[in-house]
Amino acid sequence: MKSAEFLDIVDSTVLSDEWGTLTRHKIRYRRRDGTWQEQVREVYDRGHGAACLLFNPETGCVLLTRQFRLPVWFSGKDPFVIEAPAGLLEGARAEERMRAELIEETGFDVSKLEFLFDALMSPGSVTEYLAFFTGTYHLKDKVSEGGGEPDEGEDIEVMHVPLARALAMVRAGEIADAKTIILLQELALRQAGL
């Protein structure tokens, strides 16, 4: 089993290995005061991903998507989630995968993406980090209808939303996806010159 000076992995049991891998770990963790504590944690590994918010300077719009999300339905919230385009890396470089996702989901092929940062989205239970990108799009960049891959169960609505309206949607709870909120706030800070 894996260990470090502050951690011993006592036992690991795979609970599910379908779309991602859910594993229960029994660990011994050395606390800051030097004492050891046994804990049991479940960790979900589904790989890493990338997300991108594109902005159109001519229209002042951001390019968003809306799609059904089963886990959100189970949480009792609106399951048709408005979000920035994103996808799993599946072994590809983050920028390369993000470009493919943008075409697949939105139909837009942009020439340049700017890497912003990597962020852990739910570090208490999920191994995934997301590579965040931003970029500019123009209506002439449209190469397909987008909408996702039906064979993968995707049914994606493409939305062109004015930035001010998107920020108001965050405050109203209409946009509740964390990656999208982060990207919208980053763009708003840039627009404000901060």
C-alpha positions in Angstrom: 0.0 0.0 0.0 1.0 3.6 -0.6 2.3 5.7 2.3 3.9 9.0 3.2 5.3 10.4 6.5 1.8 11.7 7.3 -0.3 9.0 5.8 -0.5 5.2 5.7 -3.1 3.6 3.3 -4.2 0.6 5.3 -6.7 -0.9 2.9 -8.4 0.1 -0.4 -11.6 -1.5 -1.8 -13.0 -0.7 -5.3 -16.7 -0.1 -4.9 -17.5 0.7 -8.5 -15.5 0.8 -11.7 -18.0 1.8 -14.4 -17.7 5.4 -15.8 -15.2 6.3 -13.1 -13.7 4.4 -10.1 -15.1 4.7 -6.7 -12.7 3.4 -4.0 -13.1 3.2 -0.2 -9.8 3.8 1.6 -9.0 3.0 5.2 -6.2 5.3 6.2 -4.0 6.3 9.1 -3.4 10.0 9.1 -0.9 11.8 11.3 -2.5 14.9 12.6 -0.6 18.2 13.1 -0.1 17.4 16.8 1.7 14.2 15.8 -1.0 11.7 16.8 -2.3 9.1 14.4 -6.0 8.8 13.5 -7.8 6.1 11.5 -10.2 7.4 8.9 -12.4 5.9 6.2 -12.8 7.9 3.0 -14.4 7.2 -0.4 -12.6 8.7 -3.4 -14.1 9.0 -6.9 -11.6 9.1 -9.8 -13.1 10.0 -13.2 -10.0 11.6 -14.7 -9.2 15.2 -15.2 -10.9 17.8 -17.4 -10.9 21.2 -19.0 -13.4 24.0 -19.2 -13.5 27.2 -21.3 -15.4 30.4 -21.5 -15.4 32.1 -24.9 -16.3 35.8 -25.2 -17.4 37.6 -28.3 -16.2 41.2 -28.2 -18.5 42.3 -31.0 -21.7 41.2 -29.3 -20.6 41.2 -25.6 -21.8 37.6 -25.3 -20.3 34.6 -23.7 -20.8 31.1 -25.2 -22.6 28.8 -22.8 -24.4 25.5 -23.0 -27.4 24.0 -21.3 -27.8 20.2 -20.8 -29.5 17.7 -18.5 -27.4 16.6 -15.5 -28.8 13.5 -13.7 -26.9 14.2 -10.4 -28.4 17.7 -10.2 -31.9 16.2 -10.7 -31.3 13.9 -7.7 -30.2 16.9 -5.6 -33.6 18.6 -6.2 -32.3 21.5 -8.3 -33.1 22.3 -12.0 -31.4 19.5 -13.9 -31.0 21.6 -17.1 -27.7 23.2 -16.1 -26.3 26.2 -17.8 -22.5 25.9 -18.0 -19.3 26.7 -19.8 -18.2 24.0 -22.3 -16.1 21.3 -20.7 -15.0 17.8 -21.0 -12.7 15.0 -19.7 -9.2 15.0 -21.0 -9.2 11.2 -21.8 -5.4 11.2 -22.2 -5.2 14.3 -24.4 -3.4 17.6 -23.7 -5.8 20.0 -22.0 -5.9 22.6 -24.8 -6.2 20.0 -27.5 -9.1 18.4 -25.7 -10.8 21.7 -25.0 -10.7 22.7 -28.7 -12.4 19.4 -29.6 -15.0 19.9 -26.9 -15.8 23.4 -28.1 -16.4 22.1 -31.6 -18.4 19.1 -30.4 -20.6 21.0 -27.9 -20.9 24.5 -29.5 -19.9 24.2 -33.1 -17.2 26.9 -32.8 -13.6 26.4 -33.8 -11.4 29.1 -32.3 -7.8 29.7 -33.2 -6.4 30.7 -29.7 -7.2 29.7 -26.2 -5.5 31.2 -23.1 -4.7 28.8 -20.2 -5.7 30.4 -16.9 -5.1 27.8 -14.1 -5.8 24.3 -12.9 -8.4 24.0 -10.1 -9.6 21.2 -7.8 -13.4 21.3 -7.9 -14.4 18.9 -5.1 -11.1 17.9 -3.3 -12.9 16.2 -0.4 -14.1 13.3 -2.5 -13.1 13.7 -6.2 -9.6 13.4 -7.7 -10.4 15.6 -10.7 -8.8 18.9 -11.5 -10.0 21.1 -14.3 -7.7 23.1 -16.6 -9.4 26.5 -17.1 -9.2 28.4 -20.4 -10.6 31.5 -21.9 -10.7 32.7 -25.5 -12.5 34.9 -28.1 -15.1 33.7 -30.5 -16.7 35.3 -33.5 -19.8 34.2 -35.4 -17.6 33.4 -38.4 -15.8 30.7 -36.3 -18.9 28.5 -36.5 -18.0 25.2 -38.2 -20.9 23.0 -37.2 -24.2 23.0 -35.2 -22.6 21.7 -32.0 -25.0 20.1 -29.6 -22.7 17.3 -28.5 -22.5 13.6 -29.4 -25.9 11.8 -29.4 -24.1 8.5 -29.1 -22.6 9.7 -25.8 -26.1 10.7 -24.5 -25.4 14.5 -25.1 -28.2 16.8 -26.0 -26.7 20.3 -25.7 -28.3 23.6 -26.3 -25.9 26.4 -27.3 -26.5 29.8 -25.7 -25.1 33.2 -26.6 -25.6 35.3 -23.4 -24.6 38.9 -22.8 -21.9 38.9 -20.1 -24.0 41.3 -17.8 -27.0 39.0 -18.2 -24.9 35.9 -17.3 -23.6 37.6 -14.2 -27.1 38.5 -13.2 -28.1 34.8 -13.8 -25.4 33.8 -11.3 -26.8 36.1 -8.6 -30.4 34.8 -9.4 -29.3 31.2 -9.1 -30.0 30.4 -12.8 -26.3 29.7 -13.3 -25.1 27.5 -10.4 -22.3 25.5 -11.9 -19.0 26.3 -10.1 -16.6 26.2 -13.1 -18.9 28.5 -15.0 -19.2 31.0 -12.1 -15.4 31.0 -11.7 -14.9 31.7 -15.5 -17.6 34.4 -15.6 -16.1 36.2 -12.6 -12.6 35.9 -14.1 -13.9 37.5 -17.3 -15.8 40.2 -15.4 -12.6 41.1 -13.5 -10.7 41.3 -16.7 -13.4 43.5 -18.3 -13.1 45.8 -15.2 -9.3 46.0 -15.7 -8.5 44.1 -12.5 
